[in-house]
Amino acid sequence: MKRFALAIIFGVLATSAMAAPKDCEELRKEIEIKIQANAVPSYTLEIVSKEEAEKHDMAMVVGTCQNGTKAIVYQRNDN
């Protein structure tokens, strides 16, 4: 259930992130703050090319930057 809720949250983040082009590092920091607010203990945010992002589960792509040429991919590291 938590994973589903996070997917919804990140879906909204990805949608709002597409509204205006942002710097990748700035966007990554904004997403990181929201993840930490949800008390996720261990996770990874990675900035990758658009092509690399397509290899990941699209539900884990939480934002795009540099006019859609790069994506930020979220991965929860379960203990």
A tleap script that builds the chain and sets N, CA, C and O, in Angstrom:
source leaprc.protein.ff14SB
mol = sequence {
  NMET LYS ARG PHE ALA LEU ALA ILE ILE PHE
  GLY VAL LEU ALA THR SER ALA MET ALA ALA
  PRO LYS ASP CYS GLU GLU LEU ARG LYS GLU
  ILE GLU ILE LYS ILE GLN ALA ASN ALA VAL
  PRO SER TYR THR LEU GLU ILE VAL SER LYS
  GLU GLU ALA GLU LYS HIE ASP MET ALA MET
  VAL VAL GLY THR CYS GLN ASN GLY THR LYS
  ALA ILE VAL TYR GLN ARG ASN ASP CASN
}
set mol.1.N position { 0.819 -1.193 0.000 }
set mol.1.CA position { 0.000 0.000 0.000 }
set mol.1.C position { 0.865 1.260 0.000 }
set mol.1.O position { 0.569 2.230 -0.699 }
set mol.2.N position { 1.941 1.233 0.796 }
set mol.2.CA position { 2.834 2.394 0.828 }
set mol.2.C position { 3.463 2.620 -0.542 }
set mol.2.O position { 3.620 3.757 -0.986 }
set mol.3.N position { 3.816 1.533 -1.197 }
set mol.3.CA position { 4.445 1.647 -2.520 }
set mol.3.C position { 3.468 2.279 -3.512 }
set mol.3.O position { 3.858 3.102 -4.340 }
set mol.4.N position { 2.194 1.887 -3.421 }
set mol.4.CA position { 1.173 2.449 -4.296 }
set mol.4.C position { 1.006 3.935 -4.016 }
set mol.4.O position { 0.918 4.734 -4.948 }
set mol.5.N position { 0.961 4.312 -2.741 }
set mol.5.CA position { 0.818 5.722 -2.372 }
set mol.5.C position { 2.007 6.538 -2.883 }
set mol.5.O position { 1.836 7.653 -3.376 }
set mol.6.N position { 3.203 5.980 -2.763 }
set mol.6.CA position { 4.386 6.685 -3.268 }
set mol.6.C position { 4.326 6.828 -4.781 }
set mol.6.O position { 4.724 7.857 -5.327 }
set mol.7.N position { 3.831 5.801 -5.459 }
set mol.7.CA position { 3.718 5.882 -6.923 }
set mol.7.C position { 2.765 6.999 -7.315 }
set mol.7.O position { 3.020 7.719 -8.281 }
set mol.8.N position { 1.667 7.154 -6.579 }
set mol.8.CA position { 0.708 8.233 -6.851 }
set mol.8.C position { 1.373 9.589 -6.616 }
set mol.8.O position { 1.259 10.496 -7.440 }
set mol.9.N position { 2.064 9.718 -5.492 }
set mol.9.CA position { 2.739 10.978 -5.164 }
set mol.9.C position { 3.749 11.335 -6.250 }
set mol.9.O position { 3.810 12.476 -6.708 }
set mol.10.N position { 4.541 10.340 -6.655 }
set mol.10.CA position { 5.565 10.607 -7.658 }
set mol.10.C position { 4.961 10.857 -9.028 }
set mol.10.O position { 5.538 11.580 -9.839 }
set mol.11.N position { 3.811 10.266 -9.289 }
set mol.11.CA position { 3.122 10.554 -10.543 }
set mol.11.C position { 2.721 12.013 -10.617 }
set mol.11.O position { 2.862 12.662 -11.653 }
set mol.12.N position { 2.220 12.516 -9.503 }
set mol.12.CA position { 1.851 13.934 -9.439 }
set mol.12.C position { 3.091 14.804 -9.578 }
set mol.12.O position { 3.070 15.821 -10.272 }
set mol.13.N position { 4.172 14.399 -8.915 }
set mol.13.CA position { 5.423 15.150 -9.026 }
set mol.13.C position { 5.918 15.168 -10.468 }
set mol.13.O position { 6.363 16.205 -10.961 }
set mol.14.N position { 5.844 14.046 -11.131 }
set mol.14.CA position { 6.314 13.977 -12.514 }
set mol.14.C position { 5.469 14.866 -13.411 }
set mol.14.O position { 5.993 15.530 -14.305 }
set mol.15.N position { 4.175 14.882 -13.178 }
set mol.15.CA position { 3.286 15.717 -13.982 }
set mol.15.C position { 3.602 17.190 -13.771 }
set mol.15.O position { 3.697 17.950 -14.734 }
set mol.16.N position { 3.766 17.593 -12.519 }
set mol.16.CA position { 4.063 18.997 -12.254 }
set mol.16.C position { 5.471 19.351 -12.731 }
set mol.16.O position { 5.726 20.491 -13.119 }
set mol.17.N position { 6.374 18.389 -12.705 }
set mol.17.CA position { 7.737 18.651 -13.154 }
set mol.17.C position { 7.791 18.896 -14.653 }
set mol.17.O position { 8.683 19.596 -15.131 }
set mol.18.N position { 6.856 18.334 -15.399 }
set mol.18.CA position { 6.853 18.518 -16.841 }
set mol.18.C position { 6.294 19.877 -17.255 }
set mol.18.O position { 6.433 20.274 -18.412 }
set mol.19.N position { 5.673 20.583 -16.339 }
set mol.19.CA position { 5.049 21.858 -16.671 }
set mol.19.C position { 6.081 22.901 -17.102 }
set mol.19.O position { 5.818 23.696 -18.004 }
set mol.20.N position { 7.232 22.900 -16.475 }
set mol.20.CA position { 8.270 23.872 -16.824 }
set mol.20.C position { 9.625 23.184 -16.742 }
set mol.20.O position { 9.871 22.415 -15.813 }
set mol.21.N position { 10.501 23.447 -17.694 }
set mol.21.CA position { 11.825 22.816 -17.642 }
set mol.21.C position { 12.592 23.271 -16.410 }
set mol.21.O position { 12.595 24.453 -16.068 }
set mol.22.N position { 13.238 22.325 -15.753 }
set mol.22.CA position { 14.007 22.642 -14.554 }
set mol.22.C position { 15.401 22.073 -14.674 }
set mol.22.O position { 15.668 21.164 -15.460 }
set mol.23.N position { 16.272 22.633 -13.877 }
set mol.23.CA position { 17.606 22.092 -13.720 }
set mol.23.C position { 17.489 20.742 -13.012 }
set mol.23.O position { 16.744 20.623 -12.039 }
set mol.24.N position { 18.203 19.736 -13.479 }
set mol.24.CA position { 18.086 18.381 -12.929 }
set mol.24.C position { 18.436 18.320 -11.447 }
set mol.24.O position { 17.732 17.680 -10.666 }
set mol.25.N position { 19.499 18.971 -11.068 }
set mol.25.CA position { 19.914 18.906 -9.662 }
set mol.25.C position { 18.898 19.605 -8.759 }
set mol.25.O position { 18.617 19.128 -7.660 }
set mol.26.N position { 18.357 20.709 -9.205 }
set mol.26.CA position { 17.332 21.430 -8.440 }
set mol.26.C position { 16.090 20.556 -8.259 }
set mol.26.O position { 15.542 20.469 -7.160 }
set mol.27.N position { 15.656 19.916 -9.330 }
set mol.27.CA position { 14.490 19.057 -9.263 }
set mol.27.C position { 14.747 17.852 -8.372 }
set mol.27.O position { 13.871 17.455 -7.603 }
set mol.28.N position { 15.932 17.265 -8.464 }
set mol.28.CA position { 16.278 16.115 -7.619 }
set mol.28.C position { 16.197 16.491 -6.143 }
set mol.28.O position { 15.705 15.710 -5.329 }
set mol.29.N position { 16.675 17.676 -5.797 }
set mol.29.CA position { 16.622 18.128 -4.405 }
set mol.29.C position { 15.186 18.332 -3.940 }
set mol.29.O position { 14.854 17.992 -2.805 }
set mol.30.N position { 14.330 18.881 -4.797 }
set mol.30.CA position { 12.918 19.069 -4.446 }
set mol.30.C position { 12.238 17.722 -4.202 }
set mol.30.O position { 11.477 17.573 -3.247 }
set mol.31.N position { 12.508 16.763 -5.046 }
set mol.31.CA position { 11.916 15.429 -4.892 }
set mol.31.C position { 12.446 14.768 -3.635 }
set mol.31.O position { 11.696 14.119 -2.906 }
set mol.32.N position { 13.731 14.927 -3.379 }
set mol.32.CA position { 14.350 14.342 -2.190 }
set mol.32.C position { 13.698 14.870 -0.914 }
set mol.32.O position { 13.477 14.104 0.024 }
set mol.33.N position { 13.391 16.147 -0.864 }
set mol.33.CA position { 12.730 16.734 0.308 }
set mol.33.C position { 11.366 16.085 0.530 }
set mol.33.O position { 10.993 15.791 1.666 }
set mol.34.N position { 10.629 15.864 -0.547 }
set mol.34.CA position { 9.306 15.249 -0.427 }
set mol.34.C position { 9.396 13.796 -0.002 }
set mol.34.O position { 8.548 13.325 0.756 }
set mol.35.N position { 10.395 13.082 -0.468 }
set mol.35.CA position { 10.580 11.688 -0.055 }
set mol.35.C position { 10.914 11.633 1.431 }
set mol.35.O position { 10.366 10.814 2.168 }
set mol.36.N position { 11.811 12.505 1.862 }
set mol.36.CA position { 12.194 12.532 3.277 }
set mol.36.C position { 11.016 12.911 4.165 }
set mol.36.O position { 10.923 12.437 5.297 }
set mol.37.N position { 10.120 13.752 3.674 }
set mol.37.CA position { 8.926 14.123 4.436 }
set mol.37.C position { 8.010 12.918 4.643 }
set mol.37.O position { 7.229 12.885 5.594 }
set mol.38.N position { 8.107 11.925 3.751 }
set mol.38.CA position { 7.322 10.699 3.880 }
set mol.38.C position { 8.061 9.639 4.683 }
set mol.38.O position { 7.609 8.497 4.770 }
set mol.39.N position { 9.190 10.010 5.269 }
set mol.39.CA position { 9.983 9.143 6.149 }
set mol.39.C position { 10.428 7.849 5.473 }
set mol.39.O position { 10.431 6.792 6.102 }
set mol.40.N position { 10.797 7.924 4.213 }
set mol.40.CA position { 11.342 6.757 3.522 }
set mol.40.C position { 12.777 6.586 4.003 }
set mol.40.O position { 13.591 7.492 3.822 }
set mol.41.N position { 13.114 5.436 4.618 }
set mol.41.CA position { 14.422 5.292 5.257 }
set mol.41.C position { 15.592 5.157 4.295 }
set mol.41.O position { 16.671 5.676 4.580 }
set mol.42.N position { 15.419 4.491 3.186 }
set mol.42.CA position { 16.546 4.254 2.292 }
set mol.42.C position { 16.050 4.233 0.845 }
set mol.42.O position { 15.172 3.448 0.488 }
set mol.43.N position { 16.619 5.096 0.033 }
set mol.43.CA position { 16.186 5.217 -1.355 }
set mol.43.C position { 17.337 5.752 -2.197 }
set mol.43.O position { 18.353 6.213 -1.677 }
set mol.44.N position { 17.151 5.678 -3.502 }
set mol.44.CA position { 18.122 6.217 -4.441 }
set mol.44.C position { 17.385 7.056 -5.473 }
set mol.44.O position { 16.364 6.626 -6.009 }
set mol.45.N position { 17.888 8.239 -5.753 }
set mol.45.CA position { 17.416 9.070 -6.856 }
set mol.45.C position { 18.573 9.199 -7.823 }
set mol.45.O position { 19.672 9.608 -7.447 }
set mol.46.N position { 18.316 8.847 -9.079 }
set mol.46.CA position { 19.378 8.872 -10.071 }
set mol.46.C position { 18.942 9.683 -11.284 }
set mol.46.O position { 17.836 9.501 -11.793 }
set mol.47.N position { 19.798 10.564 -11.737 }
set mol.47.CA position { 19.544 11.343 -12.947 }
set mol.47.C position { 20.117 10.552 -14.116 }
set mol.47.O position { 21.312 10.259 -14.158 }
set mol.48.N position { 19.243 10.209 -15.070 }
set mol.48.CA position { 19.661 9.393 -16.213 }
set mol.48.C position { 19.159 10.017 -17.510 }
set mol.48.O position { 18.304 10.903 -17.487 }
set mol.49.N position { 19.685 9.560 -18.630 }
set mol.49.CA position { 19.202 10.026 -19.928 }
set mol.49.C position { 17.788 9.497 -20.169 }
set mol.49.O position { 17.356 8.540 -19.526 }
set mol.50.N position { 17.085 10.119 -21.086 }
set mol.50.CA position { 15.726 9.698 -21.429 }
set mol.50.C position { 15.726 8.238 -21.885 }
set mol.50.O position { 14.831 7.475 -21.522 }
set mol.51.N position { 16.718 7.851 -22.675 }
set mol.51.CA position { 16.811 6.476 -23.171 }
set mol.51.C position { 17.013 5.488 -22.029 }
set mol.51.O position { 16.405 4.418 -22.015 }
set mol.52.N position { 17.862 5.843 -21.077 }
set mol.52.CA position { 18.105 4.973 -19.916 }
set mol.52.C position { 16.846 4.860 -19.061 }
set mol.52.O position { 16.551 3.790 -18.529 }
set mol.53.N position { 16.109 5.950 -18.927 }
set mol.53.CA position { 14.885 5.944 -18.115 }
set mol.53.C position { 13.852 4.993 -18.702 }
set mol.53.O position { 13.089 4.375 -17.959 }
set mol.54.N position { 13.818 4.867 -20.023 }
set mol.54.CA position { 12.846 3.982 -20.664 }
set mol.54.C position { 13.102 2.519 -20.344 }
set mol.54.O position { 12.211 1.687 -20.514 }
set mol.55.N position { 14.298 2.193 -19.886 }
set mol.55.CA position { 14.631 0.819 -19.490 }
set mol.55.C position { 14.105 0.497 -18.095 }
set mol.55.O position { 14.013 -0.674 -17.728 }
set mol.56.N position { 13.761 1.514 -17.314 }
set mol.56.CA position { 13.262 1.343 -15.952 }
set mol.56.C position { 11.740 1.227 -15.971 }
set mol.56.O position { 11.089 1.552 -16.964 }
set mol.57.N position { 11.195 0.764 -14.866 }
set mol.57.CA position { 9.750 0.763 -14.674 }
set mol.57.C position { 9.301 2.226 -14.689 }
set mol.57.O position { 9.756 3.022 -13.867 }
set mol.58.N position { 8.418 2.582 -15.613 }
set mol.58.CA position { 8.036 3.989 -15.768 }
set mol.58.C position { 7.373 4.556 -14.514 }
set mol.58.O position { 7.361 5.774 -14.334 }
set mol.59.N position { 6.826 3.716 -13.647 }
set mol.59.CA position { 6.254 4.202 -12.390 }
set mol.59.C position { 7.343 4.751 -11.479 }
set mol.59.O position { 7.048 5.511 -10.558 }
set mol.60.N position { 8.589 4.381 -11.719 }
set mol.60.CA position { 9.678 4.838 -10.878 }
set mol.60.C position { 10.350 6.094 -11.426 }
set mol.60.O position { 11.237 6.648 -10.778 }
set mol.61.N position { 9.943 6.547 -12.601 }
set mol.61.CA position { 10.439 7.818 -13.125 }
set mol.61.C position { 9.620 8.915 -12.456 }
set mol.61.O position { 8.419 9.037 -12.700 }
set mol.62.N position { 10.272 9.712 -11.613 }
set mol.62.CA position { 9.557 10.682 -10.784 }
set mol.62.C position { 9.680 12.116 -11.273 }
set mol.62.O position { 9.099 13.021 -10.674 }
set mol.63.N position { 10.421 12.337 -12.344 }
set mol.63.CA position { 10.532 13.683 -12.879 }
set mol.63.C position { 11.385 13.705 -14.128 }
set mol.63.O position { 12.174 12.794 -14.380 }
set mol.64.N position { 11.215 14.757 -14.905 }
set mol.64.CA position { 12.061 14.961 -16.077 }
set mol.64.C position { 12.661 16.356 -15.990 }
set mol.64.O position { 12.098 17.253 -15.362 }
set mol.65.N position { 13.810 16.524 -16.628 }
set mol.65.CA position { 14.500 17.809 -16.587 }
set mol.65.C position { 15.260 18.006 -17.887 }
set mol.65.O position { 15.287 17.125 -18.747 }
set mol.66.N position { 15.870 19.163 -18.017 }
set mol.66.CA position { 16.599 19.562 -19.223 }
set mol.66.C position { 15.737 19.344 -20.464 }
set mol.66.O position { 16.132 18.680 -21.422 }
set mol.67.N position { 14.535 19.938 -20.403 }
set mol.67.CA position { 13.582 19.883 -21.516 }
set mol.67.C position { 13.245 18.460 -21.950 }
set mol.67.O position { 13.070 18.198 -23.140 }
set mol.68.N position { 13.154 17.542 -20.988 }
set mol.68.CA position { 12.755 16.171 -21.282 }
set mol.68.C position { 13.863 15.262 -21.765 }
set mol.68.O position { 13.597 14.116 -22.127 }
set mol.69.N position { 15.093 15.734 -21.784 }
set mol.69.CA position { 16.194 14.893 -22.249 }
set mol.69.C position { 16.767 14.005 -21.153 }
set mol.69.O position { 17.481 13.043 -21.436 }
set mol.70.N position { 16.453 14.330 -19.903 }
set mol.70.CA position { 16.913 13.527 -18.762 }
set mol.70.C position { 15.732 13.244 -17.849 }
set mol.70.O position { 14.718 13.943 -17.878 }
set mol.71.N position { 15.886 12.201 -17.037 }
set mol.71.CA position { 14.830 11.813 -16.109 }
set mol.71.C position { 15.439 11.505 -14.753 }
set mol.71.O position { 16.627 11.202 -14.640 }
set mol.72.N position { 14.604 11.589 -13.726 }
set mol.72.CA position { 15.024 11.235 -12.377 }
set mol.72.C position { 14.278 9.959 -12.009 }
set mol.72.O position { 13.048 9.905 -12.036 }
set mol.73.N position { 15.055 8.935 -11.664 }
set mol.73.CA position { 14.498 7.624 -11.360 }
set mol.73.C position { 14.617 7.369 -9.861 }
set mol.73.O position { 15.682 7.559 -9.273 }
set mol.74.N position { 13.515 6.937 -9.246 }
set mol.74.CA position { 13.440 6.642 -7.820 }
set mol.74.C position { 13.517 5.146 -7.625 }
set mol.74.O position { 12.890 4.383 -8.360 }
set mol.75.N position { 14.289 4.720 -6.628 }
set mol.75.CA position { 14.322 3.317 -6.250 }
set mol.75.C position { 14.361 3.259 -4.734 }
set mol.75.O position { 15.234 3.858 -4.106 }
set mol.76.N position { 13.428 2.546 -4.154 }
set mol.76.CA position { 13.416 2.355 -2.715 }
set mol.76.C position { 14.310 1.171 -2.389 }
set mol.76.O position { 14.201 0.112 -3.005 }
set mol.77.N position { 15.178 1.351 -1.436 }
set mol.77.CA position { 16.102 0.292 -1.025 }
set mol.77.C position { 15.558 -0.350 0.228 }
set mol.77.O position { 15.789 0.138 1.334 }
set mol.78.N position { 14.831 -1.449 0.059 }
set mol.78.CA position { 14.260 -2.151 1.207 }
set mol.78.C position { 15.355 -2.917 1.932 }
set mol.78.O position { 16.245 -3.518 1.331 }
set mol.79.N position { 15.245 -2.867 3.250 }
set mol.79.CA position { 16.238 -3.563 4.082 }
set mol.79.C position { 15.956 -5.023 4.172 }
set mol.79.O position { 16.694 -5.755 4.831 }
savepdb mol mol.pdb
quit
